[in-house]
Amino acid sequence: MAALFELRPVPPGLAVMNPRAESGDPDDELVRAAQCGDRHAFGLLYDRYARMVHGILLARVPFSVAEDLLQDVFLQALPRMATLRDTSRFPGWLAAIARNAANDHYRHSKRQEVELNEETIGSDSRQHPQDGSRPSQSRTEAQAVLEAILSLSDAYRETLILRLVEGLTGPEIAERTGLTHGSVRVNLHRGMQQLREILGQKPLSAGGGNL
């Protein structure tokens, strides 16, 4: 299960340290600063929420698309910051932008008439782009588990990816997505049960710590 972390990207273009280590400010203060045009504050919010956004996207679109949409979500959020009146709603607001971005991707794709060539048809759209080298066993296993997660219902899929791929704890998932702690626990518990059934494995670990 730890191999799933190989699929977790490092957000590009970031040169800031852990935002919680650098700043003790709660999110609402960072949001207010970003609303006033403070790009550094927005960068800290990006650093804090990039994994959440990537996880939400990865639960809905192919890996390569999630990589591209990650940047788009924050580019969409930046000019809209001033419209957010309740700064405490920033996590859920950002999560909604991410989900809408994934939906817009599919709506846009359906409007386009694209001819799929043999290479596109034969490729697995949900796998990490290959670099020409033979994939490691751990990466192959990680992709197999990811495929199994993606076969689950939306709620379980998103929560499990945030936990197992992005490495967020249960309380962090609740804080960043706006879900209740109870809902997160239920989604993780039931999702893990279904995942075990699909994989036919012994009980899987969610990474330890708080769910």
N, C-alpha and C positions, 0 to 999 in steps of 0.2 A: 504493500500500500504506500510505503514511503516513496516508491518510484514515481508516484503521481506528481510529486513536487518538481520532477524534471520538466513537466509540461507548464510550469508556472513561469511566466516571463518576468524579466526585469524591465520595468517601464523605462523607455529610452529618454535621454535628455535631462535626467534628474541629477543634480549635483548638490542636493541637500541631505543632511543627516536625518536620522529618525526624528520625525516631527515632535514626537512626545518627549524626546530627550532634549531637543533644542528649544522647545517652547512649552510652557505649562498651560498656555491659553486653551480654554475649551473651544470646541468647534464654533460656537456661536460668535465668539470674538474674532476668530479667523474669518468667518463668513462676513461679518460686518466690515472687517478691514478690506476683504476682497471686493465687497460692494462699493467701497470708496476708491477702488482702483489700485489697491496694493497687490502687485503681481507676486511678491514674495509670499504673501498670505495664501494666495490662490495656489501657488506652487506647493505649499505645505498641505493644502487640502487635496491636491492631486496626489501627492506622495502617500497621504493617509487613505485615500479612497480608490486608488487605481486598481488594487487587487479586487475590491468589491465589484467595481464596474466590469473588470475583465471577466470575473466569474459569472456575473449576470449575462454578459454577452456570450460567453462560451457555452452556457446552458441553452443557447438558442441558435447560434450560427456556427459555421465551420471555424476551426482554429485560426486560419489565416485571415478570415474576415474579422474575427474578434480583435486581432492585433491592430487592424486598420481602424475599426470603429472605436477602439479605446481612446484614441486621440480625438476623433470626431465628437465623442460625447462631451469631453471637456471643452472643446472649441465651441460647442453649442451652449454649454452651461455658462461660459465666461460672460458673454454679452447679456445673458438673461439674469445674472445675479441680482441686479437691482429690482427685479420683479418679485423676488422672494421676500415677503414681508415678515414671516416668522422664521427666524434663523435656525430655530431648533428643528425645523422640518427639512433642513438641507439634505440629510442622508436619504430620506425617502424621496425627496424631489429629484436628487441626482440619480437614484435607482430607477425612477420612472423615465427619466431621459434616456437611460441606457436601454431599458426595455423597449421604448418607442423607437430608438435607433435600430434595434434588431428587427422590429416589425417593419420599419420603413425600408430596411435593406431588402426584405423579401418582397414587399410591394413594388419596389423599384425594379427588382430582378424580373418579376412577372410581367411588367410593362415592356421590358426589353425583349426583343426577339434575338436570341443568341443561339448560334449553331454550335452544338456540343461536338467536339472532335473526339476521336477514339481515345486520346490521352486523357481528356477530361472525364469521359465516361468511365474509364478504367481506374481512375484515381479515387482514393477514399477522401472525400471532402472534409472529413472530421479529423484527419490525422495531421500531425505537425508536419510542415513542409520538410521534405527530405533534402539533405545536403550532398547526396551522392554516396555517402558512406553507408555501410551496413548498420541498421539500427541495433542498439544494444538490447540485451535481453530485458533489462529493467525498463527501457523505453517501450519495448513491445508489450510488456506486461502492463505498463501504465496506460498505454493506448487501449488495451483490451478492457481494463477497468473503466476507463473513460467512456468507451462505447457502451458498456453496460449501464453506467450512470445516465447516459443520454437517452436510454430506452425507457427511463422512468417518467412519471408524470412531472409536470412543470414544477410544482412546489418542492418535491423531493429532489429533483434534478438540480435546481438552482442552489438549494441549501447544501446538498452534498458536495457540489463543486466548490462552493465557497469554503467549506470545511476541509475537504480532502485535497483539493488542487491549490486553492489560494491560501490555505493555512490559517483561516480565521477561526477563532474559538466561537462557541455558541453565543456567549454574551456579546461578542463583537458583531456577529451576524445580526443579532437582534437590534443592536444599536445602530448599525449602518443601513439596514434595510427597512426598519420601522416595524418589523414583525415582533410579536410578543415573545418573551422567553419561552413560554409554554409551547407556542407554535413551532419555534425552532427545535425544541427538544423532541416534539412529536415527529416533525419532518425528518430529523436526523435518525431517530429510533426506527421509524417505519421504513425510511429510505434504506438504511443499512440492512434491515431484515430482507427487503426485496432484493438488494444488491447481492447479499449472500446466496439467496435462492438462485439468482441468475448465474452467478459464478460457480455455484456448487462447492463453495469453500467453507472452511471452518470460520467461526466468528471473526470478522474483520475489525481491526482497531481504527478508530477515528482519529488517531494521532495522540491520544492521551490528553490529560488536562480536562478543563471544563467543556462539556458539550453545549 
